[in-house]
Amino acid sequence: MEANHGKLLVYAPNLASCRKRLKLIRAAAEKTARKLNLSFEIVAFKGVEAPIYVYYKDGAKEPIPLYCDKNEEQNPEQVCRALRSMMFVLSFHPKYSALKRIRKAIIRFS
């Protein structure tokens, strides 16, 4: 059984107007999760037009934001790069020891 290194959560409004942005961010987050052996989940919320967020969650700890799309379109590589950069920084925090264990994989992933 492989070690659990956490989970990427994509929080997105359940609106048709942001489906294109969600598809792009979902693809980038899924790719990142797959490459780093993380779980992945989409959390839909009802409400007004809002940015799409990607959080990292490790066990029972509070999720920490990694990425916000700011209602702007980006390409998947930019999103992956942003996620990787934030996860690399978090890997130095003692609270996120799971990321420390995969730091080399975070650096190699492109």
GIRA-V324646 format. One record per backbone hydrogen bond with DSSP energy under -0.5 kcal/mol. NH is the residue of the N-H (numbers start at 1). CO is the residue of the C=O. E is the energy in kcal/mol with one decimal. If there is no record, write none. Layout:
nh=<NH NH>
co=<CO CO>
e=<E E>
This chain:
nh=<5 5 7 8 9 9 10 11 11 12 12 14 15 18 19 22 23 24 25 26 27 28 29 30 31 32 33 34 35 36 37 38 39 41 43 44 45 53 54 55 56 57 59 61 64 66 67 69 72 78 79 80 81 82 83 84 85 86 87 88 89 90 91 92 93 96 97 99 100 101 102 102 103 106 107 108 109>
co=<3 37 57 39 7 55 41 9 53 10 43 45 13 15 16 18 19 20 21 22 23 24 25 26 27 28 29 30 31 32 34 33 6 8 10 42 12 11 67 9 64 7 57 58 56 54 54 52 69 75 75 76 77 78 79 80 81 82 83 84 85 86 87 89 90 93 94 96 96 97 98 99 100 102 103 104 105>
e=<-0.6 -0.7 -2.4 -2.5 -0.5 -2.6 -2.7 -0.6 -2.6 -0.6 -2.1 -2.2 -1.6 -1.2 -1.4 -2.6 -2.6 -1.7 -2.5 -3.2 -2.0 -2.0 -2.8 -3.0 -2.2 -2.3 -2.8 -2.7 -2.5 -1.9 -1.0 -3.0 -2.3 -2.0 -3.4 -0.6 -2.0 -2.5 -2.4 -3.1 -2.7 -2.7 -0.5 -1.6 -2.7 -3.4 -1.8 -2.3 -2.3 -0.7 -1.7 -2.7 -2.4 -2.2 -2.6 -2.8 -2.4 -2.2 -2.5 -2.3 -2.0 -2.5 -1.5 -1.6 -1.8 -1.7 -0.5 -0.7 -1.3 -1.8 -0.7 -0.6 -1.2 -2.2 -2.2 -2.3 -2.1>
